[in-house]
Amino acid sequence: MRHRRIGIIGDVHGQARRLAKALDSLRDQSVDAIVSVGDIVDGPESIDECCDLLIRHHVIAVRGNHERWMFNGQMRSLPDATSITFLRRRSRDFLASLPAIRVLPVVGGMVMLSHGVGEDDMRELPRRPDKRLVTTLRRCAVVPSSCVAIITGHSHRRGSIRIAGTILVE
């Protein structure tokens, strides 16, 4: 299925109530698909509830650096760090299944979804991207040539820009 309208959810960080409101709002807008750019864990509310919501709403998700850290036992001294031992099995399995990158078919081409830039979940898009960025990402095979959009998280910024025929969304 080629998606026409995609709803985007940024870094959730365990905010189950906000996630539920965002999902309801996106469903009301009749989107074809909802995507999440990772960093579901490490937050003040129920991670299990966040995972349940994402699963129930068939959200297409990728992992972020916080999921990687949780599974590797890194950065667990962060405020509201999620302990993997307290997660339900269903949540652990869901989070463990998340890839770093997904490429989705849309009308006009493909969309690449990742937390950072490509496999690097710590890299952010530059604040003032230019044509060289898109050209380099394509040449280095970080972004498939058929991509019409790149959707990322990590920066906690919101916005989009069209460069060299590609829409960059964060």
WOUR-V537461 format. One record per residue. N is the residue number from 0. SS is DSSP state (h for helix, s for strand, l for the rest). PHI is phi in degrees with one decimal (NA if undefined). OMEGA is omega in whole degrees, 0 to 359 (999 if undefined). Layout:
[[N | SS | PHI | OMEGA] [N | SS | PHI | OMEGA]]
//
This chain:
[[0 | l | NA | 176] [1 | l | -92.5 | 182] [2 | s | -76.7 | 176] [3 | l | -103.1 | 183] [4 | l | -124.0 | 181] [5 | s | -116.0 | 173] [6 | s | -92.2 | 185] [7 | s | -116.2 | 176] [8 | s | -115.7 | 179] [9 | l | -83.2 | 184] [10 | l | -51.6 | 186] [11 | l | -76.8 | 180] [12 | l | 46.4 | 171] [13 | l | 68.0 | 181] [14 | l | -94.4 | 187] [15 | h | -60.9 | 182] [16 | h | -65.2 | 178] [17 | h | -65.8 | 178] [18 | h | -61.7 | 180] [19 | h | -59.6 | 178] [20 | h | -64.8 | 180] [21 | h | -64.0 | 180] [22 | h | -64.7 | 177] [23 | h | -61.6 | 180] [24 | h | -62.5 | 181] [25 | h | -67.0 | 177] [26 | h | -63.3 | 178] [27 | h | -64.4 | 181] [28 | l | -91.1 | 175] [29 | l | 54.6 | 175] [30 | l | -76.5 | 179] [31 | l | -79.0 | 182] [32 | s | -153.1 | 174] [33 | s | -120.2 | 179] [34 | s | -119.0 | 177] [35 | s | -128.5 | 186] [36 | l | -92.2 | 174] [37 | l | 89.9 | 188] [38 | l | 55.7 | 178] [39 | l | -81.2 | 185] [40 | l | -88.5 | 178] [41 | l | 66.3 | 179] [42 | l | -155.9 | 190] [43 | l | -79.7 | 185] [44 | l | -110.9 | 187] [45 | l | -78.9 | 175] [46 | h | -68.7 | 177] [47 | h | -59.2 | 179] [48 | h | -65.7 | 177] [49 | h | -60.1 | 179] [50 | h | -62.7 | 178] [51 | h | -57.7 | 180] [52 | h | -63.0 | 181] [53 | h | -63.3 | 179] [54 | h | -67.1 | 183] [55 | h | -60.7 | 182] [56 | l | -93.1 | 177] [57 | l | 54.9 | 180] [58 | l | -73.3 | 177] [59 | s | -87.6 | 189] [60 | s | -124.9 | 171] [61 | l | -122.9 | 179] [62 | l | -87.6 | 175] [63 | l | -114.4 | 180] [64 | h | -63.2 | 181] [65 | h | -70.2 | 174] [66 | h | -66.1 | 179] [67 | h | -59.2 | 179] [68 | h | -60.3 | 182] [69 | h | -60.5 | 181] [70 | h | -67.5 | 179] [71 | h | -91.9 | 181] [72 | l | 69.3 | 181] [73 | l | -101.3 | 173] [74 | l | 54.7 | 182] [75 | l | -81.3 | 175] [76 | l | -89.6 | 176] [77 | l | -61.9 | 174] [78 | l | -59.8 | 179] [79 | l | 62.0 | 178] [80 | l | -63.2 | 181] [81 | l | -84.0 | 174] [82 | l | -93.5 | 181] [83 | h | -59.6 | 182] [84 | h | -68.8 | 181] [85 | h | -95.9 | 178] [86 | l | -84.2 | 173] [87 | l | -66.4 | 181] [88 | h | -55.1 | 181] [89 | h | -59.3 | 179] [90 | h | -67.7 | 179] [91 | h | -59.0 | 181] [92 | h | -64.3 | 179] [93 | h | -61.2 | 182] [94 | h | -64.4 | 180] [95 | h | -68.2 | 182] [96 | l | -82.4 | 185] [97 | l | -74.8 | 177] [98 | l | -82.3 | 176] [99 | l | -74.1 | 184] [100 | s | -137.0 | 169] [101 | s | -132.4 | 175] [102 | s | -119.3 | 185] [103 | s | -113.3 | 176] [104 | s | -76.6 | 175] [105 | s | -132.7 | 176] [106 | l | -60.7 | 179] [107 | l | 97.2 | 179] [108 | s | 152.9 | 183] [109 | s | -130.0 | 174] [110 | s | -119.9 | 175] [111 | s | -99.2 | 180] [112 | s | -113.9 | 176] [113 | s | -153.9 | 180] [114 | l | -76.5 | 177] [115 | l | -103.4 | 176] [116 | s | -111.7 | 184] [117 | l | 62.5 | 182] [118 | l | -73.4 | 184] [119 | s | -84.3 | 185] [120 | l | -75.4 | 178] [121 | l | -105.0 | 182] [122 | l | -87.1 | 177] [123 | l | -104.5 | 169] [124 | l | -64.7 | 179] [125 | l | -63.8 | 180] [126 | l | -63.6 | 179] [127 | l | -126.2 | 182] [128 | l | -66.7 | 178] [129 | l | -134.4 | 184] [130 | h | -58.5 | 180] [131 | h | -60.3 | 180] [132 | h | -61.1 | 182] [133 | h | -62.5 | 179] [134 | h | -60.6 | 180] [135 | h | -66.1 | 179] [136 | h | -61.2 | 179] [137 | h | -71.0 | 182] [138 | h | -62.3 | 181] [139 | l | -85.2 | 178] [140 | l | 62.7 | 172] [141 | l | -73.6 | 180] [142 | l | -121.3 | 177] [143 | l | -61.6 | 183] [144 | l | -63.9 | 180] [145 | l | -82.8 | 183] [146 | s | -73.0 | 175] [147 | s | -100.6 | 179] [148 | s | -152.9 | 175] [149 | s | -125.0 | 181] [150 | s | -114.0 | 182] [151 | l | -130.7 | 175] [152 | l | -125.8 | 174] [153 | l | 69.0 | 187] [154 | l | -77.0 | 185] [155 | l | 62.3 | 174] [156 | l | -100.8 | 176] [157 | l | -122.4 | 176] [158 | l | 159.5 | 176] [159 | s | -149.2 | 179] [160 | s | -151.5 | 176] [161 | s | -100.7 | 179] [162 | s | -136.5 | 177] [163 | l | 49.5 | 178] [164 | l | 77.3 | 180] [165 | s | -122.4 | 177] [166 | s | -91.5 | 176] [167 | s | -102.5 | 182] [168 | s | -123.7 | 173] [169 | l | -137.5 | 999]]
//
